[in-house]
Amino acid sequence: MTAFLKRTVAAACAAASVSFVLPALTSPAYASPVTVTAAPGVPAVFAPAVVPAAVPAAAAAGYVSRPDLPRFHADTTTPGRPHDGALFTSFTGQSAGGNVPAMVVYDNTGEPLGIQSGGTGARPVRYAWGEGMAAFTAPNRWDIYDDWGHKAASIPVDSVAPHTGASIAVNVSGEIAVVSGTQEVTADLRPYGGPENGRVLVATVKSVAVRTGEVLWEWRSLTAGQESLPDQGPIPLSDSYRTASTRTFDYLGLSSVAYSRDGRYVYVSARGTSAVYQLDAATGQIVATLGGKHPTLTGPADMPTPNKPFSVAVHDDGAVYVGDVNPGTGTARGLVYKTGTDGSVRLLKSVAPDSAPQVTDTTKGAFQPVSYAVSFGGTYAGLLSAGNWSAEYDVNGQLVFTATTPQGASPTTRGMWPSSAWKTRPDVGALPSESGGTDVYASWNGTDVQAWRVSVGPDADHLRVVATTPRAGFETRIGASYTSSDVVTRVEALGRSGEVLGRTDRVALAQVAQAYAAAGGSEKLGAFVSRTESDGEVSVSYMHGTVTWRPATGAHAVAGVIWDYLARGNSLGAPVSDEYTPAGSTTPRQDFDRGTVYALPAGAVTMAGPWLTRYRELGGEQGPLGLPAADVSSVRVPGGDMYVQKFQNGAITGTYVNSTQELHGIWGDIYTKWNAAGGVTGPLGMPLMEENTTSDGGRYVHFSNYWSIFWSPATGAHTVDADVRTKWAELGWQGGFLGYPVTDSTASAGGRVVHFQRGTVAWSPATGAHEVHGGIRDVWMANGAERGGLGFPLADELGAADGVGRYNHFSGGASIFWSPATGAHIVQRGIRDKWAALGWQGGVLGYPTSDEQSTPAGTGRFNTFERGSIYWTSWGGTAAVRGGMLSTWASLGYENSRLGYPRSDEYRTDDGRQRQDFDGGWIFWDPRSQKTTVHYY
């Protein structure tokens, strides 16, 4: 006999004043069906305990000690002895931070034993490592949590919408889970009252290894690819009692899955077919059907069969629990069946309470077996839940427990839960009491706490006990008595024998609570949110304010406009005063460690230290900056922190927050441009100077990342990046031939480009920065510049060897050559290579007189030059044609002639003639006769 069982037996004996010997376990006798029609009276011994701790108005949105959790309570009655285990549900409630979904384990009094945020549809499960809890987490997975609240496993499911057909069950070993879901497919729904191309939800069930996530088998209610075929299965569309009139046809209405204790079978309940299906747990094949249009299990003619079942569960002895809709009343009903090996089925019990709620197709529900640790005879007790309503019945069909959870909560289920679950340490908060003292609030996600003890004193080594209070629900309010020197509060959770289960020490708990009240309490600061203690300082946050305590300055509240301002992330340290307005001023302010916050008409701002000094040197609000618009802020940049304070028309920036050294003002058009580029965190970085004037009346600022902004009346303000700026500086800045920038530095094609009044500088990591100007730039720009096929310049514009022409090479395998006689033209790739081999412009061909272009038929490409042409084809490569050869070929029609394209350059034959080969023949040129002859293959 386990220790738990011994404690349970002893408690039962003591309560009944009897002694007994445990009977031998035998197969249960099957009782006749029992219908519950009325609840008996409520014996006082089973009435829930009174919870004396009233909910303070300031904590209505959550617990004082755990404001992150929504407040939960279930209204319960215990007309009899509830069965063993805790109760599980999920709900969404209001916490200090807003609506929060939470998983709840609660006791028979309706008070939580533990609350954890996140997840819906919480229910107890046994998993591979012990007792746990499963919860559905959007969008499509089940999470299993251990008894410490840690996620132990995640199992994905098929689900086209949250909760559509989502259910989970785990076998008795906790090693294998089955999860259900749905997949949406298109099918012809005209035979079922729907459209030709309708949408159907196909139910899926997967068997999954909990430890590894391996899918062992998968079952689908409709065979993949055959959804529209009549009477295909395993469960055809024609088995549904529903019509396809809705937008998406959930014909099966899968509602839950369950495991038999011996692990042989998986059960699936389906509202749409009013049936429960028994699947082979090893293969996923349907072996029996209870109810529906085609049952395989038969019973007496008058035996009720499942009607739109919303749940299925299995008793240890194999009895099947079905929660469904009472066809006579439309309310929740529980049915218990026993199946035989011969295909027979008997109804053992029917639970149809008068208090059961109406059930719709979307109502979540459950009907599960429950038991005592020690059986006193009989079997088939059950807990029936529908929505937020629950009722529990003993083996005789007598009502023993009811619960109504918050609206929208998931159905309540019962299961075993370790008494040590979720324990960490007590959570503590405080509020002023109605009598002017201080109330301490204590809670703990654990089940063993019997009482709370509060001790106070000037430090942790000198404490005295001021209160010991029995536990009163999840959170207990404890009245405590303090003196002005009591700084430390210790709260201890006490067990059944008075042992200390855990403790929490808090500094300045009472002082903060009283400062909160003096500042307006909940009306001005709102509800308690969080508390931090660090380096002797205590800071408590409320919904609309804070209270900070330090030994030297005491406790001061921050609220209203100043709190709103500081809550946006402006840190000045702790308050050293309450909010005040000096004589002769109408502007409220509050002093802090590192400055003063002013509540100006335009909003609260801070001025402090050397930043104020520099601001005044620049003329203050009458200077170019105007009024302050924000606090000094720290900005993380590579190499350290930088600081900036913004004003109406500019900013002050600096490297040091507490020194006037390297504080620089920036304003006007240059400030606007810098700010638009990202300010301190943008590519320019910090200003290294205040505005300087160029020799021709322009203005500029250099920045820490080697960028600059230059402004002139004609061009406005524009950014120049570091690499382009280096090249521009080499060429004489704005006084060189390029002039002022007319565009910002722009990222393009993996590099950066700046256009100037009389040219462009383009940079890429592979090419570096180079300028392009004049006619060459015009052609480059007309062909897409760096984004076109030419790419980036590989050098600045260069002079040709003849001292006449100019050229640029580009990264795309092309060049642009210019001469006064020919203008600027593109030569690229293979044609350029051929031209280069022939001596560039100094060779036999001279300068290009055209860009590379396609032949009329589109089969080749060519460039014309001063003294010839170069042609390229994919099959013949490149060849130069010139002189008499070119004249003769041209007279025949170029590549459109019988000769086709050239296949070689001119070459000398053994007899002294010049020959050039073509696709269809060759041309000879005889230097003696100065004539050409054409030959064909």
Phi, psi and omega in degrees: 000127181291162178299321180298316181295320179298317179296321181294316179297315181299317180296320180295318179297315181298319181295324184266352183056042179228164171234149181203166176254135180298128178288158174290144181283127179231167176296135183289149173274137183276120182281162173290157178303138179239131176249124179271124182242342181208153179268140176285177176295167184260107176296138183299328184296335182256005179292144180294151180294147176285135179258104189282344187283108177290154180273116179291148181302324182291346183243015185299333182275358181176182179279144179299318182276340178223073184293346179282348182257141176287146180286131183234140167203138175251136174280118185235155167228153178229080178294342177217199181271112178297157180282173186285155177106168177264172182249143187235138174201174171227151177203168174245124183223172184272120171253182178297334181263005181118192181292131184226126171286141184215147172264136186231134166249120184230165184259185185290347176274353183089003180265142181294140165269333178197146177227137176221130182288150177099146175086156177225167177062037184298141179204153180285144173218158168258128179238180192302338184253359180144198179289142181206193182217138177251144177217141179279130182239126179298148003275322189209068175201157170256131174253136177251128182250142177276184186283004171255006179082009180270143179290122183259334180199154175229133183234114180287152178228162171275125179199119180277346177211149182308129174074357181294104179070013185277121177210164182214145171215149182234140181289173189295333178280346182077010184266333185233131177246149167245134179232144180244157179194196179219153172233142182263130177228165177261137181207159176282110185255012181300322178294347184244018176088014183241188182280169180295316179252067181273176179243133183239139172269117177266124179285141177233147173228130180238137172263123190231136172286120186298319185292321188252341185081004180294132176277117184276320171203162180224134180242137177239142180287337175234139181294133182302131178085353182237025187298329183273349182288138181292141173058027171270162190224205015297329181236102185290161179301329183291346177285347184280143173272356182269159172254161184270035183282342180279165184301319176233128187271102175269078191292326183273322181064042180306129186241331179195165175229157179209158178249140168284152185297326180282357176078006184278333189228150170244136180248141181231127175258143185222120179291319188294331180254000182050051183216160171240130184250137177257118182253144172291120185292343180272332185238339184085006181278143177288127179247343179200152179229129177252118181083190180081187182284336184227066181289146173253348175258129185241144178221192179304150184299328182268008182284127176297138175249164184303136177236107182051056185296134178257353177200158173218142176214164185231128176288161180303329182268007177100353176299142185256123178262124180237124171263126183214195183255123176297115185296337181279330187239343184076014181256171181293143180218151175240132180236139177240122182245155171232126181259151177253166180289345181268012180086009179269162177214141177237146173271118181269328185203144174230124180247111182227076185290146177295331184276357184296143182280164173295145182240129175253179180293344180256358181291129174275142181207174178203148171219112190231152172292144173225163184203169170263157177297326176240121182278135176255026181102152179084171180202181176067043166284157183207155174245116181255127180229143174214115185063233181262013180253139178217146175216138183239138184234147179274187186294340179267005180082014180271139179291127181239346183197140171226155178212139170236111182269173180303150181305134180089357179291154177285161181303142178282137172231161182243142178196167180286145181215124183301141181293341181266007187300139169067009184293134171229279172201162182298145172259139190226142172214176180208151173217153174298142178276165179297335181274000181098353177273210183229131172258132175262137179244131184228142175212166180201130173285076181196165189246358186263354186290129177251332183203165178238139177238133181243129176234146180226161178176177182289336176204176186291343181267354183225077183244152174229144180286129179242346179197142169227122189228133176299149175300135181231068180092190182302318178239133182245134176266132185231118176286130183230150180249125183240156166248171183296337182268358182278106183257327185257134174241129176246127178245126182240135174271126184252140179271192186297330181257015181083005179289151180277117179274331180184160181213157177222132174257138177231139178261137174059032180299313181287319182300318180293318180299321181287323176295324176300315180293319182294332181275001179118358176057217186293334181294327182255318183264339180081195186281155176298137180241306184201166181217137175229148175231127182205126175053045177080000181251138178245129177232125181243128179259141174239175182302326185226031179175183178220159168230129179239136180236137169221151182303322186281329187247348182080197183257131179227136179267147173237126184211180174065216185298319182293320177295317178305317181295311181291330180294344178278005174108010179272110186256124175238015184087197184276151175291141176246003175209165167280172177294138181211162175233114182296158177300138179083002180238152175249006183258114177293154179204167177213135183271139179231176181307318190240027176153186181234136177261127179255133176267079181282162180303324181279354183131163183281136176221166179240136169236135184200149167059215185295338178294321176294321179299311181296321178302317179292323178298330179271010176102003178060212183290345175273352180275191184293342184278329185077202184284151176296146180239347182199164175290164165296132180233147178270134181235124179281122177229162177305127180100351178144196181264144170239165185227146181212143171230125184266149178232180182302319187239015182175207182202159167245133180234156180195161178274330183242133182280337185244028180212146176283350179298131177063029169269126184230138174268148177219135187208180175065210184297324179294320176297315181302317180293315180298315182296320179295333179277002178113359177060222184300322184272359177279187185290340183282325184083209185271146170297139176261001184197170165270171187305133172248160182252136176279169183293339181254017174096001174281177179223153183204159172222131172267149185237166191293336180266021176070018170268168175216159167239125176246142181229142169217158180301327184279330188249342188077194183260133180217149180275147174230120184285172189299312185289318178294321181299321179300314179294317180299319179297320177301329185266010172101019180054214181290342179277354178277188185290343181282327182079202182279155173293143177245356172224162173285160170299125187236131175288130182203131174053035179084004179226203179222148184221138171231129175264136180247176183301327185227035178163186182222144169243125180237139183228143168217159180303327184277331188252341189077189183259131179215151182263152173225133181211176175062212183297324178298318178297321181300316179293318179301314180295319181295339181255027174091004179050222185292340180273349178273194183288342182287324181079207184271150174294141179267349179201167170294166176300132184241157176271141179289164184295336181278000179072008183251306185272173177220158184203160168227138170264148184232158188290343181278013179084028183225165175223154170241123178248142181229143168216158180301327185278329188251342189077194184258132181217152182268132170234130188215162173050230187297325179294320178296320180298318179296314180300318179299319180296335180267006173103021181053216182289341179275359181271200187290338186268332183080202182282152174293142176247004175209160167286163172299135182216165181273147172293160183304324181278352179076014183263351180209176179224155183203158168237142170261146180234174182301328185228037177154192180219159171236129180247151178224138170226160181291336182260339184246354181074211184249148177206141177266138178234130184208174174055220183296325178301313181296318182298314181297313181299320180296320182295335179275349180111023180053223185290346180278354179281177178298334181290330183073214184272152174292143180247356179204163167285172172299143173213156185273134178267172183296334182269009175091359178274165174260136182231145172223128184269145177232172180304320188251010181163211180206165177237132172259143169235126184258114182295339182283319180265349183058035180233158177247149174230144183252135179231141181243152175286000000 
